[in-house]
Structure formats: structure tokens, C-alpha cells
Amino acid sequence: MSYVVASKLKELVKKHGMMSSGDLADALSKHLEGAVATACNRAKANGRKTVRPEDL
């Protein structure tokens, strides 16, 4: 499942004067999924059911 809008990611990369590969959005989605899982685990460890920015 992709969590990233590929066209917006491509636009952001282009804004920085770079080009993006076709699989960049998938790689970023996997990275994001891992970061969210880590944040959820941290929130659980702190006895919360709400994930906050500081959990990232």
C-alpha cells in the first residue's frame, strides 16, 4: 500500500532541482510505515493510545 502521493513527491524533488526514480514513492512509503510503527510502539510504551509528534 502506498501512503505517498507520487505526483506531489515528484513535484517536491523537482523543486530542489533534482529528478526522481520511479520507485522513490514506494521506498518512501516503506520508510514512513516503519516510522509510524516505531511511533506507535513508543506511545504504547508510554501508556497512551494516541500517537503524538514527539513519538516520531
Buried (B, 14 or more C-beta within 10 A) or exposed (E): EEEBEBEEBBEEBEEEEEEBEEEBBBEBBEEEEEEBEEBBEBBEEEEEEEBEEEBE
